[in-house]
Amino acid sequence: MTDLTRFSINQMTVKQLTLPELVEACGELGIPGVGLWREPVRAYGVEAAAKLVREAGLAVTSLCRGGFLTAIDTAERARALDDNRAAIDEAATLGTDTLVLVSGGLPPGSRDLTAARSRIGDALAVLAPYAGERGVRLAIEPLHPMYAADRCVVSTLTQALDLAEAFPASQVGVVVDTYHIWWDDRAPEAVSRAGAAGRIQAFQLADWTTPLPAGVLNGRGQIGDGSIDMREWRQRVDAAGTAARSRWSCSTRCCGAGGGGGTAGDGGAVPGLRVPMRQRLPRRRTPTADETASAAGRPAGMLGAHRCRPGSGVRRPKVW
């Protein structure tokens, strides 16, 4: 492996791992950073998670996610703001300066995208100073337009920047995610604009493969498997002048959960980043009848999980 100092693994990419297992695997492979998610962190305990990663020498590069700020109802908006304040506090406890925002879709019965985006701006006006006081920057992540109705009305990097630029760059930045913006011919210009303003907070890599699975939330492809020119995107983000501040984060569908996949070095995607993580990650499979019968006494959730190591007799899938 070559330099991985800017590399981070997203927790959902390897969601079959417990948090201690993820921390252990990162240590074994020399991966210095991890992007965590609120749900598993809360289940483990925020303070305990912070202690675990800190003692392992890992950097928490981001916490995902805050957002969902488009509600019309006053009580719903108040609850969303409270939840985002809690997310900011959790990010600060974990020692990360980045809270990723998925902004929210259209409220039930609404077709007004412009008004929904305006409400996001109103919410940011409340949350950005709160985050800044705690050393956390809100990172707006634009999602592919197929998510606009129910998950994120911010569909382009330009839209994300239009929202972010109303606030100091120290408080609100953006996420450049190849999976969500690769199709947009205005995205390269927006990357340059974001870099010049110091607003690129994270660079996430995932490929676009077709056909999309049922339930498009699981559509993020292994790097090298799909249609995105990862080398070009890496060069573009580096040229934007934020290479020292942004991190590369692998955020694909679950490693080890299926066949296929590429490495970060395949097809020139991210030269030098060949990380054979699946050699050490458990893959989900259907247990045999004998395994089911003998599973009594195993910890819950471990049935059917095993580690793919050289010589184990399990075909080694490629990763990223």
ChimeraX attribute file (.defattr): number of C-alpha atoms within 10 A of each C-alpha:
attribute: neighborCount
match mode: 1-to-1
recipient: residues
	/A:1	11
	/A:2	9
	/A:3	10
	/A:4	17
	/A:5	13
	/A:6	17
	/A:7	21
	/A:8	25
	/A:9	23
	/A:10	27
	/A:11	24
	/A:12	19
	/A:13	22
	/A:14	24
	/A:15	17
	/A:16	21
	/A:17	19
	/A:18	15
	/A:19	20
	/A:20	14
	/A:21	15
	/A:22	19
	/A:23	21
	/A:24	15
	/A:25	17
	/A:26	19
	/A:27	15
	/A:28	11
	/A:29	14
	/A:30	15
	/A:31	21
	/A:32	20
	/A:33	26
	/A:34	23
	/A:35	23
	/A:36	24
	/A:37	20
	/A:38	17
	/A:39	12
	/A:40	16
	/A:41	20
	/A:42	13
	/A:43	10
	/A:44	14
	/A:45	13
	/A:46	19
	/A:47	13
	/A:48	13
	/A:49	21
	/A:50	21
	/A:51	14
	/A:52	16
	/A:53	21
	/A:54	14
	/A:55	9
	/A:56	14
	/A:57	13
	/A:58	19
	/A:59	18
	/A:60	23
	/A:61	28
	/A:62	28
	/A:63	28
	/A:64	21
	/A:65	23
	/A:66	25
	/A:67	26
	/A:68	24
	/A:69	30
	/A:70	27
	/A:71	20
	/A:72	15
	/A:73	9
	/A:74	9
	/A:75	10
	/A:76	13
	/A:77	17
	/A:78	14
	/A:79	13
	/A:80	19
	/A:81	20
	/A:82	13
	/A:83	15
	/A:84	23
	/A:85	18
	/A:86	13
	/A:87	21
	/A:88	30
	/A:89	19
	/A:90	20
	/A:91	31
	/A:92	20
	/A:93	15
	/A:94	25
	/A:95	19
	/A:96	21
	/A:97	24
	/A:98	30
	/A:99	32
	/A:100	27
	/A:101	23
	/A:102	21
	/A:103	28
	/A:104	23
	/A:105	22
	/A:106	24
	/A:107	19
	/A:108	10
	/A:109	6
	/A:110	12
	/A:111	11
	/A:112	11
	/A:113	16
	/A:114	9
	/A:115	14
	/A:116	24
	/A:117	23
	/A:118	14
	/A:119	17
	/A:120	20
	/A:121	20
	/A:122	14
	/A:123	21
	/A:124	23
	/A:125	13
	/A:126	12
	/A:127	20
	/A:128	21
	/A:129	18
	/A:130	18
	/A:131	26
	/A:132	18
	/A:133	10
	/A:134	15
	/A:135	18
	/A:136	24
	/A:137	31
	/A:138	28
	/A:139	30
	/A:140	30
	/A:141	30
	/A:142	27
	/A:143	25
	/A:144	21
	/A:145	15
	/A:146	13
	/A:147	19
	/A:148	18
	/A:149	16
	/A:150	13
	/A:151	20
	/A:152	26
	/A:153	29
	/A:154	27
	/A:155	20
	/A:156	23
	/A:157	28
	/A:158	21
	/A:159	16
	/A:160	26
	/A:161	25
	/A:162	12
	/A:163	21
	/A:164	23
	/A:165	16
	/A:166	12
	/A:167	16
	/A:168	15
	/A:169	19
	/A:170	18
	/A:171	25
	/A:172	29
	/A:173	29
	/A:174	31
	/A:175	26
	/A:176	30
	/A:177	24
	/A:178	24
	/A:179	22
	/A:180	24
	/A:181	20
	/A:182	21
	/A:183	14
	/A:184	14
	/A:185	9
	/A:186	13
	/A:187	17
	/A:188	18
	/A:189	14
	/A:190	20
	/A:191	26
	/A:192	19
	/A:193	17
	/A:194	28
	/A:195	22
	/A:196	14
	/A:197	17
	/A:198	18
	/A:199	27
	/A:200	29
	/A:201	29
	/A:202	26
	/A:203	24
	/A:204	23
	/A:205	28
	/A:206	26
	/A:207	28
	/A:208	22
	/A:209	18
	/A:210	12
	/A:211	8
	/A:212	13
	/A:213	11
	/A:214	8
	/A:215	7
	/A:216	11
	/A:217	10
	/A:218	12
	/A:219	19
	/A:220	24
	/A:221	26
	/A:222	27
	/A:223	30
	/A:224	25
	/A:225	19
	/A:226	17
	/A:227	15
	/A:228	20
	/A:229	17
	/A:230	25
	/A:231	15
	/A:232	13
	/A:233	21
	/A:234	20
	/A:235	12
	/A:236	16
	/A:237	22
	/A:238	17
	/A:239	14
	/A:240	21
	/A:241	18
	/A:242	20
	/A:243	18
	/A:244	9
	/A:245	12
	/A:246	23
	/A:247	21
	/A:248	24
	/A:249	23
	/A:250	24
	/A:251	28
	/A:252	27
	/A:253	23
	/A:254	21
	/A:255	27
	/A:256	27
	/A:257	18
	/A:258	12
	/A:259	11
	/A:260	14
	/A:261	22
	/A:262	20
	/A:263	24
	/A:264	25
	/A:265	19
	/A:266	20
	/A:267	15
	/A:268	15
	/A:269	22
	/A:270	23
	/A:271	16
	/A:272	15
	/A:273	18
	/A:274	17
	/A:275	19
	/A:276	17
	/A:277	24
	/A:278	21
	/A:279	20
	/A:280	19
	/A:281	22
	/A:282	22
	/A:283	20
	/A:284	18
	/A:285	13
	/A:286	10
	/A:287	13
	/A:288	10
	/A:289	9
	/A:290	8
	/A:291	12
	/A:292	12
	/A:293	9
	/A:294	11
	/A:295	15
	/A:296	10
	/A:297	6
	/A:298	9
	/A:299	8
	/A:300	8
	/A:301	9
	/A:302	13
	/A:303	17
	/A:304	15
	/A:305	16
	/A:306	15
	/A:307	15
	/A:308	20
	/A:309	16
	/A:310	11
	/A:311	8
	/A:312	11
	/A:313	8
	/A:314	12
	/A:315	12
	/A:316	18
	/A:317	20
	/A:318	22
	/A:319	25
	/A:320	32
